[in-house]
Amino acid sequence: MNRRPAALVSLVLVAMVATACAGTGATSTPGRTALTVGLGYIPSVQFAPFYLADQAGYYRDAGLDVTFQNKIDPDLVTLVGQGAIDVGLADGTSLIPAVSQGIPVQYIATIYRAFPSVVFAKASAGIAGAADLKGRKIGIPGRYGSSWVMLQALLGSAGLTPDDVEIVEYPDFGQAAAVQQGAVDAATGFVNNEPVQLELNGIPTTILQVDGIVPLPGPGLISGKATIPGKQVAITAFVGATLRAMGEIATDPSNGLDAAIAVVPDLGKDRDTQAAILDATVAAWKGSGTGGPSLGSIDQAGWSASVAFMTSLGLVPNPVKVEDLIRDDLLPR
């Protein structure tokens, strides 16, 4: 999920410490099970539950020695499938085509209940719904990944296709700067990143989300089909400890912010921005409404709808069943 808009520099600071933080976590200790956990490419406040669970000793108390690695999403899915990484945080829309091509991975816990990829625009652009995108310039990193799937769903909900808009590609992820500068009317991004920073810069923003159109699966924990049998107890304990930390952060986000700053000290230079990003992240963990599913639970019906939708777009090379994609027996009972 880590995308860096060129003109919004507060998250770029994190990249400066990416290499230093790529191997954070415990070393192997007798009597504990070592787990290698893959997170997104750039260490950030979005990974606060993992940092808090590590620093608070929840992983240690569960008999685990956890080591974090930072990888881009496609590499992480492949490495988890190969068993080089035990558990990873990956997007559900990346998992579906990967499994359909024979990569042996499964989704074991939901982290983001609300799909975090969104289309955002300045409020002054007059884009209140998907139909208002017709004929507009839309900035995207490229025609791939979760943002591209989401954009097609949004357009389709208004009877539109990508041919009805002007797509402008920003391979360097500079589409947020393009919105800010007026070079495009709207752009794809993440609900807990670009819109948050635009608002903090005094630019009122409109956000279009896909959840009411098709329940695309957001980022969650994945593990390899060959890894799980040998480490099922440890992976179950890891999931429980991580969800415990998520719950604590949802109740008091300052716990997560402090944990993230301990790992990435540069985040403390702009604490207010990072706090706003974390607040938006927590909202995405919970999803819409109140009294909904518990943290971590997996929406099987939503996955079925997502498989059908992505198949209709030609993004699923080979038929795949939901039971091949998910398993919920590693969640806390």
ZAVEX-652133 format. One record per residue (C-alpha): residue number from 1; y, x negated, z negated; residue in three letters. Coordinates in steps of 0.001 Angstrom, whole numbers, plus 524288, in hexadecimal, padded with zeros to 5 digits. Example, Ala and Ser with C-alpha at 12.3 -4.5 7.8 and 13.67 -1.06 7.14 Angstrom:
<rs>
@num: 1 north: 7EE6C east: 7CFF4 up: 7E188 residuo: ALA
@num: 2 north: 7FBDC east: 7CA9A up: 7E41C residuo: SER
</rs>
This chain:
<rs>
@num: 1 north: 80000 east: 80000 up: 80000 residuo: MET
@num: 2 north: 8094C east: 7F49B up: 7FEC0 residuo: ASN
@num: 3 north: 81316 east: 7F525 up: 809CE residuo: ARG
@num: 4 north: 81FF5 east: 7EDA0 up: 8096D residuo: ARG
@num: 5 north: 82C0F east: 7F3BC up: 80FBA residuo: PRO
@num: 6 north: 8347F east: 7E892 up: 814AD residuo: ALA
@num: 7 north: 84173 east: 7ED0E up: 80EEC residuo: ALA
@num: 8 north: 83C07 east: 7F1B5 up: 801F9 residuo: LEU
@num: 9 north: 839AA east: 7E4FA up: 7FB34 residuo: VAL
@num: 10 north: 8358D east: 7E853 up: 7ED66 residuo: SER
@num: 11 north: 82718 east: 7E87C up: 7F0C7 residuo: LEU
@num: 12 north: 8283A east: 7DC4C up: 7F91C residuo: VAL
@num: 13 north: 829D6 east: 7D47E up: 7ECA8 residuo: LEU
@num: 14 north: 81BD3 east: 7D7DC up: 7E990 residuo: VAL
@num: 15 north: 81710 east: 7D0C7 up: 7F5B1 residuo: ALA
@num: 16 north: 81C52 east: 7C422 up: 7F048 residuo: MET
@num: 17 north: 81243 east: 7C48C up: 7E584 residuo: VAL
@num: 18 north: 806F2 east: 7CA48 up: 7ED35 residuo: ALA
@num: 19 north: 7FF95 east: 7BD9A up: 7EE38 residuo: THR
@num: 20 north: 80169 east: 7BA65 up: 7DFED residuo: ALA
@num: 21 north: 7FC84 east: 7C7B4 up: 7DBBA residuo: CYS
@num: 22 north: 7F13B east: 7C919 up: 7E530 residuo: ALA
@num: 23 north: 7E74C east: 7C42E up: 7DB86 residuo: GLY
@num: 24 north: 7EBBE east: 7CA5E up: 7CED1 residuo: THR
@num: 25 north: 7E159 east: 7CF62 up: 7C599 residuo: GLY
@num: 26 north: 7D6B8 east: 7CA70 up: 7BC88 residuo: ALA
@num: 27 north: 7CD24 east: 7BF84 up: 7BF2B residuo: THR
@num: 28 north: 7BEA2 east: 7C142 up: 7BD5F residuo: SER
@num: 29 north: 7BA40 east: 7C220 up: 7AF30 residuo: THR
@num: 30 north: 7AC2D east: 7C24F up: 7AA40 residuo: PRO
@num: 31 north: 7A7D7 east: 7D001 up: 7A6CB residuo: GLY
@num: 32 north: 7B182 east: 7D6A6 up: 7AFDD residuo: ARG
@num: 33 north: 7B046 east: 7DB3E up: 7BDCC residuo: THR
@num: 34 north: 7B97F east: 7D4D9 up: 7C770 residuo: ALA
@num: 35 north: 7C032 east: 7DDFE up: 7D109 residuo: LEU
@num: 36 north: 7C8FB east: 7D9EA up: 7DC34 residuo: THR
@num: 37 north: 7D2E5 east: 7E487 up: 7DF11 residuo: VAL
@num: 38 north: 7DAF1 east: 7E523 up: 7EB7C residuo: GLY
@num: 39 north: 7E88B east: 7EAF6 up: 7EB0B residuo: LEU
@num: 40 north: 7F310 east: 7EC1B up: 7F57F residuo: GLY
@num: 41 north: 7F939 east: 7E047 up: 7FBD3 residuo: TYR
@num: 42 north: 8051B east: 7DED3 up: 7F316 residuo: ILE
@num: 43 north: 8042A east: 7DF87 up: 7E42B residuo: PRO
@num: 44 north: 80D4E east: 7EA7E up: 7E01A residuo: SER
@num: 45 north: 81051 east: 7F4FE up: 7D61F residuo: VAL
@num: 46 north: 8076D east: 7FE2D up: 7DDD1 residuo: GLN
@num: 47 north: 7FBC9 east: 7F6FA up: 7D80A residuo: PHE
@num: 48 north: 8004F east: 7F8E7 up: 7CA04 residuo: ALA
@num: 49 north: 7F3BD east: 7FFA8 up: 7C551 residuo: PRO
@num: 50 north: 7EBA1 east: 7F3CA up: 7C8C1 residuo: PHE
@num: 51 north: 7F527 east: 7EA7D up: 7C255 residuo: TYR
@num: 52 north: 7F613 east: 7F2D2 up: 7B60E residuo: LEU
@num: 53 north: 7E75C east: 7F497 up: 7B4DA residuo: ALA
@num: 54 north: 7E5DC east: 7E5D9 up: 7B5F4 residuo: ASP
@num: 55 north: 7F0B0 east: 7E23C up: 7AC68 residuo: GLN
@num: 56 north: 7ED10 east: 7ECB6 up: 7A272 residuo: ALA
@num: 57 north: 7DF11 east: 7E7D7 up: 7A21A residuo: GLY
@num: 58 north: 7D8FE east: 7F44B up: 7A798 residuo: TYR
@num: 59 north: 7D112 east: 7ECB2 up: 7B183 residuo: TYR
@num: 60 north: 7CD1F east: 7E291 up: 7A764 residuo: ARG
@num: 61 north: 7C90F east: 7ED07 up: 79DB7 residuo: ASP
@num: 62 north: 7C0C6 east: 7F33D up: 7A867 residuo: ALA
@num: 63 north: 7B94D east: 7E67D up: 7A9F7 residuo: GLY
@num: 64 north: 7C02F east: 7E248 up: 7B659 residuo: LEU
@num: 65 north: 7C6C3 east: 7D628 up: 7BB89 residuo: ASP
@num: 66 north: 7CFB8 east: 7DAF4 up: 7C64C residuo: VAL
@num: 67 north: 7D5F5 east: 7D248 up: 7D08E residuo: THR
@num: 68 north: 7E026 east: 7D7F0 up: 7D9C3 residuo: PHE
@num: 69 north: 7E1CB east: 7D430 up: 7E7FA residuo: GLN
@num: 70 north: 7EC7C east: 7D8F2 up: 7F114 residuo: ASN
@num: 71 north: 7E882 east: 7DCA7 up: 7FEE1 residuo: LYS
@num: 72 north: 7ED6A east: 7E537 up: 809E9 residuo: ILE
@num: 73 north: 7E659 east: 7F23F up: 80AD7 residuo: ASP
@num: 74 north: 7DDA1 east: 7EFB8 up: 816DE residuo: PRO
@num: 75 north: 7D915 east: 7E294 up: 8118B residuo: ASP
@num: 76 north: 7D684 east: 7E876 up: 80434 residuo: LEU
@num: 77 north: 7CDC6 east: 7F338 up: 80998 residuo: VAL
@num: 78 north: 7C5EC east: 7E92C up: 8112C residuo: THR
@num: 79 north: 7C4A0 east: 7DFF3 up: 80590 residuo: LEU
@num: 80 north: 7C036 east: 7EAF2 up: 7FC9F residuo: VAL
@num: 81 north: 7B618 east: 7EEDB up: 806B7 residuo: GLY
@num: 82 north: 7B144 east: 7E0DB up: 80736 residuo: GLN
@num: 83 north: 7B067 east: 7DFFF up: 7F861 residuo: GLY
@num: 84 north: 7BA90 east: 7D518 up: 7F79B residuo: ALA
@num: 85 north: 7C309 east: 7DE4C up: 7EF7B residuo: ILE
@num: 86 north: 7BCAE east: 7E789 up: 7E5BD residuo: ASP
@num: 87 north: 7C711 east: 7F220 up: 7E4F6 residuo: VAL
@num: 88 north: 7D328 east: 7F450 up: 7ED2F residuo: GLY
@num: 89 north: 7DEDF east: 7FD43 up: 7EE46 residuo: LEU
@num: 90 north: 7DF0E east: 8029B up: 7FC10 residuo: ALA
@num: 91 north: 7E42F east: 80E15 up: 803CC residuo: ASP
@num: 92 north: 7DADD east: 81941 up: 8066E residuo: GLY
@num: 93 north: 7DF36 east: 81A29 up: 81487 residuo: THR
@num: 94 north: 7DB24 east: 80BF9 up: 81654 residuo: SER
@num: 95 north: 7CDF2 east: 80E82 up: 8102F residuo: LEU
@num: 96 north: 7C9EE east: 819B2 up: 81926 residuo: ILE
@num: 97 north: 7CA27 east: 81220 up: 82608 residuo: PRO
@num: 98 north: 7C4AD east: 80601 up: 81F4F residuo: ALA
@num: 99 north: 7B8B9 east: 80D4C up: 81A3D residuo: VAL
@num: 100 north: 7B700 east: 813DF up: 82769 residuo: SER
@num: 101 north: 7B5B8 east: 80638 up: 82D2E residuo: GLN
@num: 102 north: 7AB5F east: 8021F up: 82372 residuo: GLY
@num: 103 north: 7B33F east: 7FB49 up: 818D3 residuo: ILE
@num: 104 north: 7AB91 east: 7FEAE up: 80C60 residuo: PRO
@num: 105 north: 7B643 east: 802D1 up: 802E4 residuo: VAL
@num: 106 north: 7B891 east: 80EFF up: 7FAAC residuo: GLN
@num: 107 north: 7C45D east: 81517 up: 7F410 residuo: TYR
@num: 108 north: 7C1AE east: 8162B up: 7E580 residuo: ILE
@num: 109 north: 7CE66 east: 81AB4 up: 7DF14 residuo: ALA
@num: 110 north: 7DB2E east: 82094 up: 7E38E residuo: THR
@num: 111 north: 7E78C east: 81953 up: 7DFE6 residuo: ILE
@num: 112 north: 7F1BB east: 82044 up: 7E84D residuo: TYR
@num: 113 north: 7EF45 east: 82EEB up: 7E837 residuo: ARG
@num: 114 north: 7FB6B east: 83149 up: 7F07F residuo: ALA
@num: 115 north: 7FA8D east: 82A69 up: 7FD98 residuo: PHE
@num: 116 north: 80524 east: 81FFD up: 7FC34 residuo: PRO
@num: 117 north: 80867 east: 81E24 up: 80AA1 residuo: SER
@num: 118 north: 8142D east: 82670 up: 80E40 residuo: VAL
@num: 119 north: 81EBA east: 82843 up: 81860 residuo: VAL
@num: 120 north: 82C42 east: 82632 up: 812AC residuo: PHE
@num: 121 north: 83A03 east: 827D5 up: 817E1 residuo: ALA
@num: 122 north: 847E7 east: 8281A up: 8131C residuo: LYS
@num: 123 north: 84B20 east: 835A8 up: 80E22 residuo: ALA
@num: 124 north: 85698 east: 835A0 up: 81780 residuo: SER
@num: 125 north: 84D2B east: 83500 up: 82316 residuo: ALA
@num: 126 north: 849E1 east: 8435B up: 8216C residuo: GLY
@num: 127 north: 83B29 east: 84159 up: 8217C residuo: ILE
@num: 128 north: 83615 east: 84BB7 up: 81837 residuo: ALA
@num: 129 north: 8287F east: 84D89 up: 81DFA residuo: GLY
@num: 130 north: 81F08 east: 84874 up: 82815 residuo: ALA
@num: 131 north: 824CD east: 850E8 up: 832F7 residuo: ALA
@num: 132 north: 831BE east: 849C3 up: 8314A residuo: ASP
@num: 133 north: 82B54 east: 83D1D up: 835D3 residuo: LEU
@num: 134 north: 82ACC east: 841D7 up: 843ED residuo: LYS
@num: 135 north: 8325B east: 838B1 up: 84CBC residuo: GLY
@num: 136 north: 835D7 east: 82F9C up: 8417B residuo: ARG
@num: 137 north: 8342D east: 820F0 up: 8408F residuo: LYS
@num: 138 north: 829B6 east: 81D8F up: 83683 residuo: ILE
@num: 139 north: 82794 east: 80FBF up: 8319E residuo: GLY
@num: 140 north: 819AA east: 80B6D up: 82EB0 residuo: ILE
@num: 141 north: 81307 east: 7FE37 up: 82C7B residuo: PRO
@num: 142 north: 8094D east: 80132 up: 83761 residuo: GLY
@num: 143 north: 7FFD7 east: 80B5C up: 83C5E residuo: ARG
@num: 144 north: 7F573 east: 808B0 up: 8321C residuo: TYR
@num: 145 north: 7F223 east: 80AEF up: 823E0 residuo: GLY
@num: 146 north: 7F4F6 east: 815AA up: 81A27 residuo: SER
@num: 147 north: 8031E east: 8179A up: 81E46 residuo: SER
@num: 148 north: 7FF28 east: 81A0F up: 82C64 residuo: TRP
@num: 149 north: 7F4BD east: 823E4 up: 8284D residuo: VAL
@num: 150 north: 7FE95 east: 82AB0 up: 81F78 residuo: MET
@num: 151 north: 80902 east: 82B4E up: 82A08 residuo: LEU
@num: 152 north: 7FFA9 east: 831B4 up: 83399 residuo: GLN
@num: 153 north: 7FC04 east: 83BCF up: 82954 residuo: ALA
@num: 154 north: 80A41 east: 83EEA up: 82698 residuo: LEU
@num: 155 north: 80D90 east: 84035 up: 834F1 residuo: LEU
@num: 156 north: 80178 east: 84862 up: 83784 residuo: GLY
@num: 157 north: 80557 east: 851F7 up: 82CD6 residuo: SER
@num: 158 north: 81151 east: 8555C up: 83501 residuo: ALA
@num: 159 north: 80A03 east: 855A8 up: 841EF residuo: GLY
@num: 160 north: 80F1B east: 8483A up: 8458C residuo: LEU
@num: 161 north: 808AC east: 83B91 up: 849EF residuo: THR
@num: 162 north: 80DBC east: 82D90 up: 84A03 residuo: PRO
@num: 163 north: 81228 east: 83024 up: 857FD residuo: ASP
@num: 164 north: 81C38 east: 839C3 up: 852A2 residuo: ASP
@num: 165 north: 82355 east: 82F29 up: 84B03 residuo: VAL
@num: 166 north: 82847 east: 82197 up: 84E09 residuo: GLU
@num: 167 north: 81FC5 east: 817B7 up: 846F1 residuo: ILE
@num: 168 north: 82677 east: 80ADB up: 8439E residuo: VAL
@num: 169 north: 81D5F east: 8005A up: 83E6D residuo: GLU
@num: 170 north: 82157 east: 7F6AC up: 833E0 residuo: TYR
@num: 171 north: 81607 east: 7ED0D up: 8325C residuo: PRO
@num: 172 north: 81DBB east: 7E5F8 up: 827AA residuo: ASP
@num: 173 north: 81E68 east: 7F2B8 up: 81FC5 residuo: PHE
@num: 174 north: 82D12 east: 7F389 up: 821A9 residuo: GLY
@num: 175 north: 82D1F east: 80226 up: 82438 residuo: GLN
@num: 176 north: 833C6 east: 80537 up: 8173E residuo: ALA
@num: 177 north: 83F2A east: 7FC77 up: 81ACA residuo: ALA
@num: 178 north: 83FA9 east: 8035A up: 827E3 residuo: ALA
@num: 179 north: 84125 east: 81073 up: 820F5 residuo: VAL
@num: 180 north: 84BA0 east: 80AE5 up: 81825 residuo: GLN
@num: 181 north: 8531F east: 80566 up: 823C8 residuo: GLN
@num: 182 north: 8518A east: 8119F up: 82C28 residuo: GLY
@num: 183 north: 8492B east: 80AFB up: 8368B residuo: ALA
@num: 184 north: 83EC0 east: 81597 up: 834DC residuo: VAL
@num: 185 north: 83F63 east: 82367 up: 82FA8 residuo: ASP
@num: 186 north: 8336B east: 82265 up: 826E0 residuo: ALA
@num: 187 north: 82864 east: 8191E up: 823B2 residuo: ALA
@num: 188 north: 81B0E east: 81851 up: 81D8E residuo: THR
@num: 189 north: 819D7 east: 811EE up: 81053 residuo: GLY
@num: 190 north: 814BD east: 8143F up: 802B0 residuo: PHE
@num: 191 north: 8197A east: 81E36 up: 7F8F4 residuo: VAL
@num: 192 north: 81A75 east: 813C1 up: 7EE65 residuo: ASN
@num: 193 north: 8218A east: 80989 up: 7F67E residuo: ASN
@num: 194 north: 82BCB east: 80B6E up: 80114 residuo: GLU
@num: 195 north: 8310F east: 818EB up: 7FD3C residuo: PRO
@num: 196 north: 8324E east: 8148C up: 7EF24 residuo: VAL
@num: 197 north: 83A35 east: 808A9 up: 7F2F0 residuo: GLN
@num: 198 north: 842E7 east: 8103C up: 7FC4C residuo: LEU
@num: 199 north: 8460F east: 819EE up: 7F181 residuo: GLU
@num: 200 north: 84928 east: 80ECA up: 7E83A residuo: LEU
@num: 201 north: 85256 east: 80964 up: 7F2A3 residuo: ASN
@num: 202 north: 859B6 east: 81642 up: 7F276 residuo: GLY
@num: 203 north: 8539C east: 81C16 up: 7FEC4 residuo: ILE
@num: 204 north: 84E3E east: 829E4 up: 7FCA9 residuo: PRO
@num: 205 north: 840F5 east: 82ADA up: 80327 residuo: THR
@num: 206 north: 83806 east: 83564 up: 8087A residuo: THR
@num: 207 north: 82952 east: 83364 up: 80767 residuo: ILE
@num: 208 north: 81EDD east: 83A3B up: 80F88 residuo: LEU
@num: 209 north: 81139 east: 839CA up: 809A2 residuo: GLN
@num: 210 north: 80428 east: 83D09 up: 80FBA residuo: VAL
@num: 211 north: 7FCCD east: 8428D up: 80406 residuo: ASP
@num: 212 north: 7FF4B east: 850BD up: 80770 residuo: GLY
@num: 213 north: 7FA4C east: 84E99 up: 8154E residuo: ILE
@num: 214 north: 7EDCE east: 846DF up: 81380 residuo: VAL
@num: 215 north: 7E930 east: 840A0 up: 806AE residuo: PRO
@num: 216 north: 7E813 east: 832AB up: 80B8C residuo: LEU
@num: 217 north: 7E1AE east: 829D3 up: 8015A residuo: PRO
@num: 218 north: 7EB33 east: 82031 up: 7FB81 residuo: GLY
@num: 219 north: 7E848 east: 812BC up: 7F60A residuo: PRO
@num: 220 north: 7DD1D east: 81204 up: 7EC60 residuo: GLY
@num: 221 north: 7D2CD east: 808F0 up: 7E719 residuo: LEU
@num: 222 north: 7C7DE east: 804F0 up: 7F040 residuo: ILE
@num: 223 north: 7BB85 east: 7FCED up: 7EE9C residuo: SER
@num: 224 north: 7B077 east: 7F835 up: 7F72F residuo: GLY
@num: 225 north: 7A3DE east: 7FFCB up: 7F882 residuo: LYS
@num: 226 north: 79C34 east: 7F34D up: 7F606 residuo: ALA
@num: 227 north: 7A4E0 east: 7EF58 up: 7EA84 residuo: THR
@num: 228 north: 7A438 east: 7FBE7 up: 7E2A8 residuo: ILE
@num: 229 north: 795A6 east: 7FBE3 up: 7DF0C residuo: PRO
@num: 230 north: 7965A east: 7EE6C up: 7D8DA residuo: GLY
@num: 231 north: 7A343 east: 7F098 up: 7D1D8 residuo: LYS
@num: 232 north: 7A3B5 east: 7FF38 up: 7CFB5 residuo: GLN
@num: 233 north: 7A5C5 east: 7FE7C up: 7C0F6 residuo: VAL
@num: 234 north: 7B0A8 east: 7F47A up: 7C284 residuo: ALA
@num: 235 north: 7B760 east: 7FBD0 up: 7CD8F residuo: ILE
@num: 236 north: 7B6B9 east: 80883 up: 7C5E5 residuo: THR
@num: 237 north: 7BCF2 east: 80189 up: 7BA57 residuo: ALA
@num: 238 north: 7C77B east: 7FBE5 up: 7C333 residuo: PHE
@num: 239 north: 7CAD2 east: 8093E up: 7C8AC residuo: VAL
@num: 240 north: 7CBBA east: 80F02 up: 7BB04 residuo: GLY
@num: 241 north: 7D463 east: 8041D up: 7B5E9 residuo: ALA
@num: 242 north: 7DD6B east: 804FE up: 7C1AC residuo: THR
@num: 243 north: 7DEC9 east: 813BA up: 7C07B residuo: LEU
@num: 244 north: 7E1A1 east: 81229 up: 7B1F7 residuo: ARG
@num: 245 north: 7ECF7 east: 8092A up: 7B561 residuo: ALA
@num: 246 north: 7F199 east: 812B3 up: 7BFE0 residuo: MET
@num: 247 north: 7F1FA east: 81D93 up: 7B5E3 residuo: GLY
@num: 248 north: 7F9DF east: 81561 up: 7AC68 residuo: GLU
@num: 249 north: 80398 east: 811AB up: 7B6F9 residuo: ILE
@num: 250 north: 804CE east: 81FD2 up: 7BB42 residuo: ALA
@num: 251 north: 8087E east: 8231C up: 7AD34 residuo: THR
@num: 252 north: 8119A east: 8177C up: 7AB53 residuo: ASP
@num: 253 north: 814CA east: 81015 up: 7B7FF residuo: PRO
@num: 254 north: 81B81 east: 80535 up: 7B075 residuo: SER
@num: 255 north: 80DFD east: 80041 up: 7ACA1 residuo: ASN
@num: 256 north: 80AA2 east: 7FE3D up: 7BAE2 residuo: GLY
@num: 257 north: 817C4 east: 7F863 up: 7BE46 residuo: LEU
@num: 258 north: 81698 east: 7EE41 up: 7B38B residuo: ASP
@num: 259 north: 808CC east: 7EAE6 up: 7B7EE residuo: ALA
@num: 260 north: 80D38 east: 7E913 up: 7C603 residuo: ALA
@num: 261 north: 818AD east: 7E089 up: 7C21A residuo: ILE
@num: 262 north: 80F5F east: 7D80D up: 7BA3B residuo: ALA
@num: 263 north: 807FB east: 7D553 up: 7C6D1 residuo: VAL
@num: 264 north: 813B2 east: 7D4EF up: 7D002 residuo: VAL
@num: 265 north: 81F7A east: 7D098 up: 7C7EC residuo: PRO
@num: 266 north: 828F1 east: 7D23E up: 7D34F residuo: ASP
@num: 267 north: 8272B east: 7E0F1 up: 7D22C residuo: LEU
@num: 268 north: 82EC4 east: 7E044 up: 7C57A residuo: GLY
@num: 269 north: 83B03 east: 7DC2E up: 7CCE7 residuo: LYS
@num: 270 north: 83C75 east: 7EA2C up: 7D1BC residuo: ASP
@num: 271 north: 835AF east: 7F1FE up: 7C74D residuo: ARG
@num: 272 north: 83C4C east: 7FEDB up: 7CAB8 residuo: ASP
@num: 273 north: 83778 east: 7FE56 up: 7D8CB residuo: THR
@num: 274 north: 829B1 east: 7FAEE up: 7D496 residuo: GLN
@num: 275 north: 829DE east: 805DD up: 7CA89 residuo: ALA
@num: 276 north: 82DB6 east: 80F8C up: 7D528 residuo: ALA
@num: 277 north: 822D6 east: 80A94 up: 7DE05 residuo: ILE
@num: 278 north: 81909 east: 80BF2 up: 7D2FC residuo: LEU
@num: 279 north: 81DAE east: 819C0 up: 7CFE7 residuo: ASP
@num: 280 north: 81B6E east: 81D83 up: 7DE22 residuo: ALA
@num: 281 north: 80E2F east: 816DF up: 7DDB1 residuo: THR
@num: 282 north: 80A0C east: 81E84 up: 7D1A0 residuo: VAL
@num: 283 north: 80E29 east: 82B1D up: 7D863 residuo: ALA
@num: 284 north: 8056C east: 82783 up: 7E3E5 residuo: ALA
@num: 285 north: 7F9FE east: 824E8 up: 7DAA9 residuo: TRP
@num: 286 north: 7FB57 east: 83296 up: 7D521 residuo: LYS
@num: 287 north: 7FDC3 east: 839D6 up: 7E1D6 residuo: GLY
@num: 288 north: 8046B east: 846FC up: 7E297 residuo: SER
@num: 289 north: 803CC east: 851B2 up: 7D87C residuo: GLY
@num: 290 north: 7FFA7 east: 8516D up: 7CA4A residuo: THR
@num: 291 north: 7F29C east: 852EC up: 7C3C5 residuo: GLY
@num: 292 north: 7EBE3 east: 84D26 up: 7CF9A residuo: GLY
@num: 293 north: 7E010 east: 84443 up: 7D0B4 residuo: PRO
@num: 294 north: 7DEB1 east: 83908 up: 7C735 residuo: SER
@num: 295 north: 7E2A8 east: 82B4D up: 7CAFE residuo: LEU
@num: 296 north: 7D84F east: 824FC up: 7D367 residuo: GLY
@num: 297 north: 7D137 east: 83155 up: 7D7AD residuo: SER
@num: 298 north: 7CD95 east: 83276 up: 7E610 residuo: ILE
@num: 299 north: 7D0A0 east: 83E59 up: 7EE72 residuo: ASP
@num: 300 north: 7C45A east: 83FCF up: 7F6C7 residuo: GLN
@num: 301 north: 7C9C9 east: 84B55 up: 7FE7E residuo: ALA
@num: 302 north: 7D5E4 east: 8436C up: 8017A residuo: GLY
@num: 303 north: 7CDA7 east: 83845 up: 8068B residuo: TRP
@num: 304 north: 7C640 east: 841A6 up: 80F61 residuo: SER
@num: 305 north: 7D310 east: 846AA up: 814F7 residuo: ALA
@num: 306 north: 7D7EC east: 838C6 up: 816E0 residuo: SER
@num: 307 north: 7CBB0 east: 83495 up: 81E26 residuo: VAL
@num: 308 north: 7CD02 east: 8404D up: 82726 residuo: ALA
@num: 309 north: 7DB66 east: 83DA7 up: 82996 residuo: PHE
@num: 310 north: 7D9CF east: 82F1C up: 82C34 residuo: MET
@num: 311 north: 7CE40 east: 83201 up: 83512 residuo: THR
@num: 312 north: 7D6E8 east: 83B58 up: 83CDA residuo: SER
@num: 313 north: 7E07E east: 83023 up: 83EE1 residuo: LEU
@num: 314 north: 7D5B5 east: 82747 up: 843FA residuo: GLY
@num: 315 north: 7D6EE east: 81E36 up: 8383D residuo: LEU
@num: 316 north: 7C8C6 east: 81F4C up: 833BC residuo: VAL
@num: 317 north: 7C074 east: 817AA up: 83D85 residuo: PRO
@num: 318 north: 7B36C east: 81CF0 up: 838C8 residuo: ASN
@num: 319 north: 7AFA5 east: 8291B up: 83106 residuo: PRO
@num: 320 north: 7B089 east: 8273E up: 8225D residuo: VAL
@num: 321 north: 7ACD9 east: 83000 up: 816F2 residuo: LYS
@num: 322 north: 7B4EA east: 831B8 up: 80AB6 residuo: VAL
@num: 323 north: 7A959 east: 82D9C up: 80245 residuo: GLU
@num: 324 north: 7A995 east: 82087 up: 80954 residuo: ASP
@num: 325 north: 7B7DA east: 81EBA up: 805A6 residuo: LEU
@num: 326 north: 7B8EC east: 822A2 up: 7F761 residuo: ILE
@num: 327 north: 7B174 east: 822B0 up: 7EA96 residuo: ARG
@num: 328 north: 7B679 east: 827ED up: 7DDB0 residuo: ASP
@num: 329 north: 7ABEF east: 8239D up: 7D447 residuo: ASP
@num: 330 north: 7B3BB east: 81769 up: 7D06B residuo: LEU
@num: 331 north: 7BEC1 east: 81F88 up: 7CAB2 residuo: LEU
@num: 332 north: 7BFEE east: 821A0 up: 7BBEE residuo: PRO
@num: 333 north: 7B88B east: 82D8F up: 7B72B residuo: ARG
</rs>
